[in-house]
Each structure stands twice: as structure tokens, then as C-alpha cells.
């Protein structure tokens, strides 16, 4: 009976081995003309290649690394830090020596899966979820035909349950709504993109109470206005905005403050301890008035107003 059981177990193991894919570790592989071979073999390899450096896989992933590196995480952790620099080792399905349809990438010296992907002839397909070294999902990219298409999601490294960014993407470019979050869940910023260009009104919010802190209006991809607000909703100028208005005033008589700008600038000058600069004509008028006063003072003292070295002491 024991002999029968042992033989049955042996037969099952042989059948499983026969049905499983051949496995080749990357250190025993050769790469020739873009195809993978087992070292010393003449025919391209078919099966599973393990421990492939992620960099060797990237040519099949299109602009994935570029897309990821261009994403603002809206947190202290950068994208490379969030994803461990993408220094992964991958197990890759190979057919006729070429990367086939499926791969799984892990952190080095770890069994934590960084992400896995499904490849088609045109690139990655389907929702691709990236994990950090602690095995928490931190980036979710909806892939279609090798490009990001859909709503991306990025989570905080400190709290993988909390979104730090979500945005609509079409063919790797922002197109639609973008929302950034503070760590406590309050919205940090909110706005719209059109073909990767910011458009319309963007708003920023405070972490502590969710009140609006700033509003930026975009026209043709450029900032048309940028306003800052106190927690009570009252608008104020940042110091650099005050200096920008001062420069405009000092550089041209054609620049005229609106009543609203004048009120905001007066408040900012008090806030930052600054005096308003004069326009070119005002500086000229001031110089003329000072000269007239100098001449009048000399005449009153019995001095020649045209003598610039006469000081009334008897000395020239």
C-alpha cells in the first residue's frame, strides 16, 4: 500500500513538472539581437525568466518611467522615493525569446511585489498598481494601449489609506480634473487641465480648516490673476506681489492702480513695513520742488541761488 502511494505521489510530481514552464534565471541568460537565450543554447528561450533587472524590461513599457517621474505626488516623498527608485527584479514570461504577456516585479532582497503588468503588442494594459516596500498600494495607473488613460490615484507614504492626488489623464497627459490632498484629508488644490495645460480657476486650501488660501485664474495656459486670502476670506497681497506693483508704479506713468489694487497695496505696505515708490513724473516733480525750495532758502539767506558751493559761512 505504501509503495502504491509513493508511486502515485511520484507520478503526480512528474506530471506537474512536465506541465510547468521552463524557468531560467537571468544570470544564466544571454541577450542576442533583442532575444533571450539560455546560455549556450541556439534556440530562443520559451518559459519564465526570473530576476530580470527592471531596466531590461523598460523598453517594453513605453514612457512609463517618464510619466511617473513627471507626476507631482503632493507629499514630502518624491515619486522615486515612493517607488524605491524602481530598482526591481522581475519574473517575465518569454515566448520565442521575447517578452510575452505577463510580468511580476519585486523589491530586491524581498518578496514584496512592487507591481505586476499585462503586456500587449502596444504596451501595458489594464489597471497597474504600484506598491511601496511596505507592501502598501501607493500609485494606481489605468493603462490602455501602453499609455495612461483614466483617473490616476496616488496615496501618501505615511498613510496609504489617504489619497494625495487624483487626476484625469488621457494618453499620458493631464486632461480634466486634478485634486491634491493634505495628509489629513482636506483638499489642498483643485483645478482643471486641457491637453496638459492648466485652465480656468484653480483654488488652494488650508490644511487646518479647509478655507481657501489662494485662487489662480489661467487664460491660454498663463496666469491671468493670482489672489491670496486670509482664513476669514479677506484678500491680501504677498510681499512679492507688493514689490511687483511697486516696480510697475516706478517704471511707467501709464501704470494706474485700480481702487481695489490701491487698497490692497496700502494694506500690504503696512503689513510689510514698506513705503510706496513714486512714478517717474512724481520723482521729477519731487526733484523740481526740492530744487525750488533750495533756491528759496538761499535767497532768504542772502546767497546766490545759482552758487552751488556757497554755504553762507563766508567760504566759497
C-alpha distance (Angstrom), angle and dihedral (degrees) to the residues before:
residue distance angle dihedral
X1 . . .
X2 3.83 . .
X3 3.80 89.3 .
X4 3.83 90.9 53.1
X5 3.82 91.9 49.1
X6 3.82 92.1 48.0
X7 3.79 91.8 49.2
X8 3.80 91.0 48.7
X9 3.79 91.5 51.3
X10 3.78 91.3 47.8
X11 3.81 91.1 50.3
X12 3.83 91.4 50.3
X13 3.80 91.3 51.1
X14 3.81 91.0 50.1
X15 3.79 91.5 49.4
X16 3.83 92.0 49.9
X17 3.80 90.9 49.0
X18 3.75 91.2 49.2
X19 3.82 92.6 52.0
X20 3.80 97.2 44.7
X21 3.79 123.7 91.7
X22 3.79 120.3 -98.8
X23 3.80 109.7 -103.0
X24 3.80 124.9 -143.4
X25 3.78 124.6 -176.7
X26 3.79 113.9 -137.9
X27 3.81 92.0 -122.1
X28 3.82 87.8 64.2
X29 3.80 94.4 47.3
X30 3.79 132.6 96.4
X31 3.79 124.7 -154.2
X32 3.79 115.1 -145.2
X33 3.80 125.7 170.8
X34 3.78 90.3 -19.2
X35 3.81 94.4 -52.2
X36 3.79 128.5 109.8
X37 3.82 119.4 -126.1
X38 3.73 132.5 178.4
X39 3.78 106.5 -111.2
X40 3.80 109.2 -84.5
X41 3.80 94.6 9.3
X42 3.79 124.2 124.3
X43 3.80 97.3 -155.7
X44 3.84 123.7 70.0
X45 3.78 113.9 -103.4
X46 3.81 124.0 -100.2
X47 3.79 118.3 -164.5
X48 3.79 139.8 39.1
X49 3.81 120.6 -22.7
X50 3.80 111.9 -161.0
X51 3.82 132.5 -156.8
X52 3.79 94.9 19.5
X53 3.85 109.8 168.7
X54 3.77 109.2 -113.8
X55 3.79 90.6 -125.3
X56 3.81 89.4 65.3
X57 3.80 89.2 55.1
X58 3.81 97.4 47.1
X59 3.83 97.3 83.9
X60 3.80 86.1 67.3
X61 3.81 92.7 51.1
X62 3.80 99.6 64.4
X63 3.82 115.3 -149.3
X64 3.81 94.4 -16.1
X65 3.81 96.1 124.1
X66 3.81 92.0 45.0
X67 3.80 91.9 49.6
X68 3.79 91.7 49.8
X69 3.81 94.2 46.1
X70 3.82 90.5 51.9
X71 3.79 94.1 54.5
X72 3.80 117.7 103.8
X73 3.79 106.0 -135.7
X74 3.84 93.1 -160.9
X75 3.80 89.1 -138.4
X76 3.79 139.3 83.9
X77 3.80 92.1 -97.1
X78 3.79 112.9 82.8
X79 3.79 120.4 -138.8
X80 3.85 93.1 -103.5
X81 3.81 89.5 50.8
X82 3.79 91.5 46.0
X83 3.82 91.6 52.8
X84 3.81 99.1 36.7
X85 3.80 92.5 -111.0
X86 3.83 88.8 -67.4
X87 3.80 89.3 -91.6
X88 3.79 91.8 151.0
X89 3.78 136.0 151.2
X90 3.79 113.9 -135.2
X91 3.80 138.0 -157.3
X92 3.80 106.4 -143.8
X93 3.80 133.1 -169.0
X94 3.81 108.9 -129.4
X95 3.81 128.9 -166.8
X96 3.79 122.6 -175.0
X97 3.79 87.6 -9.3
X98 3.80 93.8 -57.3
X99 3.79 130.6 108.3
X100 3.79 106.4 -94.9
X101 3.78 132.2 -169.0
X102 3.80 111.0 -51.9
X103 3.79 139.4 39.9
X104 3.80 138.6 168.8
X105 3.82 122.2 -154.6
X106 3.80 124.1 -160.2
X107 3.77 136.2 -174.2
X108 3.79 113.2 -96.5
X109 3.81 114.4 -93.5
X110 3.79 88.5 9.2
X111 3.78 141.0 89.4
X112 3.81 91.3 -141.6
X113 3.79 109.1 122.0
X114 3.82 109.6 -130.2
X115 3.80 91.9 -169.0
X116 3.77 142.2 -44.2
X117 3.75 128.6 -142.7
X118 3.75 144.0 -163.4
X119 3.80 114.6 -136.6
X120 3.79 127.9 -154.9
X121 3.78 129.2 178.6
X122 3.82 89.3 -84.4
X123 3.81 98.6 42.6
X124 3.78 140.7 -92.8
X125 3.78 118.3 4.8
X126 3.80 132.1 -166.8
X127 3.78 134.5 11.3
X128 3.81 109.8 -27.9
X129 3.79 115.5 -160.9
X130 3.80 121.3 -162.9
X131 3.81 120.6 -157.4
X132 3.78 130.3 -160.1
X133 3.78 122.9 -127.7
X134 3.81 89.0 -87.9
X135 3.84 89.2 60.3
X136 3.82 94.4 -110.5
X137 3.80 119.2 138.8
X138 3.82 106.6 -114.3
X139 3.83 106.0 160.1
X140 3.80 128.9 34.2
X141 3.81 119.1 -172.0
X142 3.81 122.5 -177.2
X143 3.81 104.0 -144.2
X144 3.79 126.5 -161.4
X145 3.81 124.7 171.5
X146 3.79 91.3 -12.3
X147 3.81 95.0 -53.3
X148 3.78 135.4 93.9
X149 3.79 108.2 -100.6
X150 3.78 121.3 166.7
X151 3.79 137.5 23.9
X152 3.80 113.8 -25.9
X153 3.80 121.8 -153.3
X154 3.79 129.2 -158.7
X155 3.82 123.2 -174.5
X156 3.79 132.6 -156.6
X157 3.79 116.9 -95.3
X158 3.81 88.8 -140.5
X159 3.80 93.2 49.5
X160 3.82 115.0 19.1
X161 3.80 89.5 -173.4
X162 3.81 91.0 66.5
X163 3.79 123.6 75.6
X164 3.79 116.5 -130.6
X165 3.82 94.7 -178.4
X166 3.77 140.2 7.2
X167 3.77 124.0 176.4
X168 3.78 144.0 160.6
X169 3.81 114.3 -110.6
X170 3.80 130.6 -172.7
X171 3.82 120.0 -170.1
X172 3.83 92.7 -17.0
X173 3.82 93.2 -50.3
X174 3.81 130.8 102.1
X175 3.78 110.4 -104.3
X176 3.78 118.4 162.8
X177 3.79 132.9 1.9
X178 3.80 125.9 5.4
X179 3.80 123.1 -171.8
X180 3.80 124.7 -176.9
X181 3.80 121.6 -167.0
X182 3.78 138.6 -153.2
X183 3.79 117.3 -126.2
X184 3.81 90.5 -103.4
X185 3.81 91.2 58.5
X186 3.81 97.9 -102.6
X187 3.78 114.4 134.2
X188 3.81 110.2 -100.8
X189 3.80 101.0 -173.7
X190 3.77 137.0 -5.8
X191 3.78 132.4 -171.8
X192 3.77 149.1 122.2
X193 3.81 135.3 -94.5
X194 3.80 128.4 -158.2
X195 3.81 113.6 -164.6
X196 3.84 91.4 -21.4
X197 3.82 92.2 -51.0
X198 3.83 119.9 113.4
X199 3.78 111.5 -118.3
X200 3.79 139.3 -179.4
X201 3.79 124.0 -1.6
X202 3.80 121.3 -12.3
X203 3.80 121.2 -170.0
X204 3.80 133.2 -161.6
X205 3.80 124.1 -156.9
X206 3.80 136.2 -159.7
X207 3.78 119.9 -109.1
X208 3.79 96.4 -138.8
X209 3.82 100.6 54.0
X210 3.81 108.4 0.8
X211 3.81 93.7 -117.6
X212 3.81 118.4 148.7
X213 3.81 112.0 -92.8
X214 3.81 100.4 177.1
X215 3.79 144.4 -1.7
X216 3.79 126.2 -153.1
X217 3.80 122.5 -167.7
X218 3.81 116.1 -156.8
X219 3.80 125.1 -159.0
X220 3.81 120.5 -179.0
X221 3.81 89.3 -12.3
X222 3.81 93.5 -55.8
X223 3.79 130.9 105.9
X224 3.80 108.1 -100.1
X225 3.80 95.2 176.2
X226 3.81 137.9 -2.8
X227 3.77 119.2 -163.7
X228 3.81 131.2 -178.8
X229 3.79 126.8 -154.2
X230 3.78 137.3 -159.9
X231 3.82 118.3 -132.4
X232 3.83 89.6 -96.1
X233 3.82 89.7 58.1
X234 3.81 96.0 -106.0
X235 3.80 113.3 140.8
X236 3.81 120.4 -124.5
X237 3.80 139.0 173.3
X238 3.77 124.8 -112.2
X239 3.80 114.0 -129.7
X240 3.81 92.7 -106.9
X241 3.80 89.3 52.9
X242 3.82 89.8 53.2
X243 3.80 90.4 52.1
X244 3.79 91.0 47.6
X245 3.82 90.4 55.6
X246 3.81 90.4 46.0
X247 3.81 90.2 54.0
X248 3.80 91.1 49.4
X249 3.80 91.3 50.4
X250 3.81 93.1 47.5
X251 3.79 95.4 46.9
X252 3.80 103.2 52.2
X253 3.79 142.4 19.9
X254 3.79 87.6 -147.9
X255 3.80 92.1 69.6
X256 3.80 109.9 93.0
X257 3.80 125.1 -179.7
X258 3.77 118.6 -128.8
X259 3.82 114.8 -128.4
X260 3.82 88.8 -105.3
X261 3.83 92.1 51.1
X262 3.79 90.9 46.9
X263 3.81 91.8 53.7
X264 3.81 92.9 46.1
X265 3.81 91.9 46.6
X266 3.81 92.5 50.0
X267 3.81 90.1 52.0
X268 3.82 91.4 47.2
X269 3.82 92.0 49.8
X270 3.80 89.2 55.3
X271 3.80 91.5 44.1
X272 3.81 94.8 51.2
X273 3.84 99.2 31.2
X274 3.80 96.5 -116.3
X275 3.80 135.0 141.1
X276 3.76 122.5 -133.9
X277 3.79 115.6 -104.2
X278 3.80 121.1 -125.7
X279 3.79 126.7 -115.4
X280 3.84 118.9 -117.7
X281 3.83 92.6 -98.7
X282 3.80 91.1 46.1
X283 3.81 90.7 52.0
X284 3.79 89.8 49.3
X285 3.81 92.4 48.6
X286 3.80 90.4 48.1
X287 3.81 91.6 51.6
X288 3.82 91.0 49.2
X289 3.80 91.8 49.5
X290 3.81 91.8 49.2
X291 3.82 90.2 50.0
X292 3.81 92.0 49.5
X293 3.79 90.1 49.8
X294 3.82 91.0 49.7
X295 3.78 91.6 52.4
X296 3.79 92.5 46.9
X297 3.82 91.1 51.0
X298 3.84 91.7 52.1
X299 3.78 93.0 47.7
X300 3.81 89.8 50.5
X301 3.80 88.5 53.8
X302 3.79 92.7 48.7
X303 3.79 94.1 -108.4
X304 3.75 130.9 136.0
X305 3.83 104.0 -99.5
X306 3.81 89.4 -151.2
X307 3.82 93.4 55.6
X308 3.77 105.6 93.6
X309 3.84 94.8 -174.2
X310 3.79 97.8 47.3
X311 3.79 110.0 105.5
X312 3.83 101.4 168.2
X313 3.83 94.2 -107.0
X314 3.80 94.4 105.7
X315 3.76 90.5 -101.6
X316 3.73 125.4 109.8
